[in-house]
Amino acid sequence: MILPLFFIFCLFSSSHAAVQDFCVGDLKAPQGPAGYSCKDPSKVTVNDFVFSGLGIPGNTSNLIKAAVTPAFAAQFPGVNGLDISSARLDLAPGGVVPFHTHPGGSEILVVVQGRICAGFVSSANTVYFKTLKKGDIMVFPQGLLHFQINAGGSVAIAFVSFSSASPGLQILDYALFGNNLPTELVAATTFLDAAQIKKLKGVLGGTG
Ligand SMILES: *[C@@H]1O[C@H](CO)[C@@H](O)[C@H](O)[C@H]1NC(C)=O
């Protein structure tokens, strides 16, 4: 009698199954390393699991002629805790998503319109890049610097998925030239000359 009960106990206690089906993010509560706190399940509706924003083209009237529309946990609370999220990428002719990283997750990009030259640089500084056409997919390993450039004369569109509900986005040029890090420190850490740094700060909204 005792033995079967013991096995049943082991079955449950050693299980790594989630104790809940989902944890829709409560965006009003603070975010911790594991994501947002869970919204009260009795208040969850189907709309928490649907995000309709990716059908709308992003506004590419900007310096990079590109737009990234995220459906991360902050915009799409249903993905909170599920290690998954999406985004839409619009590239006008001449558009580029400059070198950037997603510290929190790997990325898969699916081209649905136009041609995109995409690539990444490994930790060993090896470059992997290719011009992708409609239907091609490319994977960008977590944390590595990568880019996407419109490689055709018309609008290019891609959808991307991430292995994180909050993969983050840090664009290298803005990290270097879009803030108030003093020019002499940018020069010391990049080996660029001050005139070029000040010019880029002017373009990208930096000071100092
Ligand atoms: C797109 O962004 C530009 C620059 O911020 C703005 O002037 C324009 O009104 C925006 N267009 C739309 C359709 O929102």
The ligand as a MOL file (V3000), in Angstrom:
LIG
                    3D

  0  0  0     0  0            999 V3000
M  V30 BEGIN CTAB
M  V30 COUNTS 14 14 0 0 0
M  V30 BEGIN ATOM
M  V30 1 C 5.8250 58.6200 -40.0530 0
M  V30 2 O 6.8450 59.2280 -39.2990 0
M  V30 3 C 7.1240 60.5680 -39.7280 0
M  V30 4 C 8.3550 61.0100 -38.9510 0
M  V30 5 O 8.2020 60.8490 -37.5840 0
M  V30 6 C 5.8940 61.4220 -39.5010 0
M  V30 7 O 6.1640 62.7390 -39.9150 0
M  V30 8 C 4.7210 60.8400 -40.2670 0
M  V30 9 O 3.5540 61.5660 -39.9640 0
M  V30 10 C 4.5150 59.3770 -39.9160 0
M  V30 11 N 3.5280 58.8110 -40.8170 0
M  V30 12 C 2.4780 58.1210 -40.3680 0
M  V30 13 C 1.5790 57.5690 -41.4210 0
M  V30 14 O 2.2570 57.9470 -39.1860 0
M  V30 END ATOM
M  V30 BEGIN BOND
M  V30 1 1 1 2
M  V30 2 1 1 10
M  V30 3 1 2 3
M  V30 4 1 3 4
M  V30 5 1 3 6
M  V30 6 1 4 5
M  V30 7 1 6 7
M  V30 8 1 6 8
M  V30 9 1 8 9
M  V30 10 1 8 10
M  V30 11 1 10 11
M  V30 12 1 11 12
M  V30 13 1 12 13
M  V30 14 2 12 14
M  V30 END BOND
M  V30 END CTAB
M  END
